[in-house]
Amino acid sequence: MRLPYALLGLLALVAFPAGSAGGDALARCERSILGGSDAYFARRGAALARCVAKAARCPAAFASQATAADDPCLAAVAGRCQARLAAARRAGARLEGVGARCTEPRPHGFGVPAVSFFDVDEGLAFDDIGAFCPQMAVRPEDAGDASRCQRAALACNDDAALVAAAPRAADLLARLGLALDDGGCVRASLCGNGQLDDGEECDDGSANSDTLPDHCRTDCSDPWCGDGVVDPGNGEECEPPGTLLCDADCQNRLPLGPLGGLVRVHAAAAPAVAQADETAAAPPEALAACQQAILRGTSRLFDRTRRPLVRCVARLAHCLLGPDGGSDACLARATAPCQAVIAERDALRAAAVGRTLPRCAAVSPAQLLDPAGGLGFARAAAWCPFPAAGPPGAADVVDCAYRTVACAAEAAVARVMPGAYGMLGGTDLDPDTAFPCLTDPEADQ
């Protein structure tokens, strides 16, 4: 997932014009932002992914709820993970100091005027970074707050990519005694207090559920067709329609029973999950091998999706923030790499899936989906489009994971470079079509 440091200097050189004090300061600031964010991605993301991969090798990983306190294998993994996460925290602390260093006067800082750091139209657009961490108080024109928000946003993005590649990551890390969400990704809400507050359709307090039929959901919305939970009163067998698990009429494509709607109402349904395709359940070592292959493959895909898009946006920054003010010739040269990203991404994903599938050959689609005794891809699969007829296979489930991680890679670029969406909007490309997962931080403002 990680951009080699040798490329960071090149990105900084192409991003801003040399030869002026303002341009040099912006170049050093951007180099510091890119280097700090990449180091954080590398250390934190790699540490968490390795912890999950190592934990998956433990015999108790998928077959029980054992913890590091009572399982020697998990305890050994937890000890090694602590040291790796300490390095990630140090990288996070360095990233949090970048904004203040950029705007601090020389000689101790880079001397970038605050307006150039924050301005959305003619600067680095950090005025928009607060959209990515609504749980934090980001004071206007405070570069330190902006960098702390950026660090939190990158942690949330890294978490999303990890859980897409290993849906049981949060559970495994919790059982190791490690917290996954140190980015504060959950938005604060009154939902769940048992009172009907503004904007809520329902609120039954502790009875809210995203897994039980005909219950108020945990976002305080009424149950409805398309909410990912089967409501038998509406004649539903699965949710939502048109996915890997569910056909256009909300009927199961596979005989998975309640798993199709992410609901496990009766314990008797569990055997049907492992035997849905009449294939014997894979042993724990086969599940671990498959999960490790998916983690490795999605990590590479994340890197190969994010890296070219960062380069593309850096070239656009050179054109739009440079002395020529965004000439047609400069924009045409800068847009070509962006078009290449679009042309290559489907082939990259298909090749990555192809390399992974042999390592998952012993794992049935049902075990890939099972959130209790398998790898747990059911929740993600319930939202991946599946226009084909017939039941989905292992390739469809694995491809769903890769699509989700590639989406997280696009989204990461906007958190590293908050002006990315706006810069792409200054070209002939429509960012909503070309890069649908590249977040527009101004969309909800």
Disulfide bonds with the S-S distance in Angstrom:
Cys29-Cys102 2.14
Cys51-Cys81 2.01
Cys58-Cys73 2.05
Cys133-Cys149 1.72
Cys156-Cys185 2.22
Cys191-Cys220 2.05
Cys202-Cys216 2.02
Cys238-Cys246 2.07
Cys290-Cys360 2.05
Cys312-Cys338 1.81
Cys319-Cys330 1.94
Cys384-Cys400 1.96
Cys407-Cys437 2.00
